Amino acid sequence: MKILVTGSNGQLGSEIKDLANKYNESDFFFRDLPNLDICDLDQLNKFIHTHMIDCVINCAAYTDVEKAELNTESAENINSNGVLNLLKVLKKVNGKLIQISTDYVFDGKQTHPYNELDPVNPIGVYGKTKREGELKVINSEVDAIVIRTSWLYSSYGENFVKTMLRLGLKKKELSVVSDQQGTPTYAKDLAKVCLDILCSENQKIISENGKLYHYSNDGVVSWFEFANEIMKLRGVKCKILPILSRDYPSITKRPHYSVLDKTKIKEDFNIRVAYWKDSLKECIIALSKN
Ligand SMILES: NC(=O)c1ccc[n+]([C@@H]2O[C@H](COP(=O)([O-])OP(=O)(O)OC[C@H]3O[C@@H](n4cnc5c(N)ncnc54)[C@H](OP(=O)(O)O)[C@@H]3O)[C@@H](O)[C@H]2O)c1
């Protein structure tokens, strides 16, 4: 199987790159901007045909939630039109797609974990454009699934864990939002899930039983609790102070609750979901080796 990973220099793409040698029955192609732009249909078409790609894991996205509020057109282009381009080409070659989406498609008003049938209602541009991308996949005839995930972090790229450690080493106190709850996800765990789904015999399940799946680590936590655990595991003395979302300056509205129910992905693909603190520990160890 020939697997193309788009947006491969980001958090998830980099983790897939690290794991790929364990899936040595497949050939991997890792591409990112400027060499492969998912918004460029001709470039995509040429690449997928030339390399006879069977599957794409689309890690390319406009992920800056704050900037998306101001750059709606770019966010829409990458998160929705780019996905449509992938589907157009994959349809021609009868290829498969794993598209990654987000907990930000929900408005956060629910108080129990969101499953795949719960109604979406994105409250920001990022979530709206990611939802548009999901709909492109759901309405296509391509053998594809969408995996929604939440609060992604990794030893690669920019993320909450690395920001907290960087600031925590400089400051004595940090204020962190305590009234938004969700579940962190180690991108390495999600990378393994994507590869297991594509490379196992399960791959024929890919278009049955609905195209949407939820995956995050296990547990429920606020950003405040998450920050405390990061400092504790790394032995950083910085004091974390709880604040309310309304006191945190931001142009972006974020869901107050976005815990994902993982029952479907666990049952359909026999996936084990790690507890968030265990995965965080693993990432902190990986970071300490860098
Ligand atoms: N980060 C989170 O907390 C989070 C939470 C839930 C879901 N997700 C979803 O998870 C997936 C992976 O996220 P991530 O955190 O790994 O993202 P990331 O680190 O921001 O990586 C995205 C990569 O895509 C590249 N890219 C942007 N536009 C592109 C284009 N037109 N063509 C090809 N590549 C392009 C980016 O390049 P540049 O850096 O040069 O733009 C970057 O290397 C995304 O679908 C995201 O929406 C993320």
The ligand as a Gaussian input file, in Angstrom:
#p B3LYP/6-31G(d) Opt

LIG

0 1
 N       -3.822000      21.061000      17.170000
 C       -4.914000      20.719000      17.825000
 O       -5.081000      20.996000      19.021000
 C       -5.997000      19.958000      17.111000
 C       -7.164000      19.623000      17.818000
 C       -8.160000      18.909000      17.156000
 C       -7.994000      18.550000      15.832000
 N       -6.861000      18.909000      15.171000
 C       -6.722000      18.507000      13.771000
 O       -5.684000      17.554000      13.691000
 C       -5.024000      17.633000      12.420000
 C       -3.528000      17.717000      12.618000
 O       -3.262000      18.867000      13.397000
 P       -1.786000      19.305000      13.775000
 O       -1.874000      19.918000      15.133000
 O       -0.846000      18.211000      13.490000
 O       -1.567000      20.489000      12.730000
 P       -0.264000      21.357000      12.497000
 O        0.794000      20.987000      13.453000
 O       -0.735000      22.785000      12.416000
 O        0.191000      20.859000      11.050000
 C       -0.522000      21.167000       9.906000
 C        0.452000      21.092000       8.753000
 O       -0.275000      21.309000       7.546000
 C        0.490000      22.205000       6.754000
 N       -0.371000      22.854000       5.776000
 C       -1.103000      23.989000       5.917000
 N       -1.726000      24.269000       4.764000
 C       -1.394000      23.301000       3.877000
 C       -1.704000      23.058000       2.536000
 N       -2.499000      23.879000       1.838000
 N       -1.195000      21.965000       1.928000
 C       -0.371000      21.135000       2.595000
 N       -0.010000      21.315000       3.885000
 C       -0.531000      22.393000       4.518000
 C        1.085000      23.157000       7.758000
 O        2.127000      23.901000       7.187000
 P        2.400000      25.399000       7.744000
 O        2.797000      25.231000       9.173000
 O        3.489000      25.880000       6.839000
 O        1.110000      26.135000       7.594000
 C        1.539000      22.179000       8.838000
 O        2.801000      21.638000       8.558000
 C       -5.646000      18.844000      11.716000
 O       -6.662000      18.398000      10.853000
 C       -6.280000      19.628000      12.836000
 O       -7.373000      20.400000      12.391000
 C       -5.843000      19.592000      15.789000

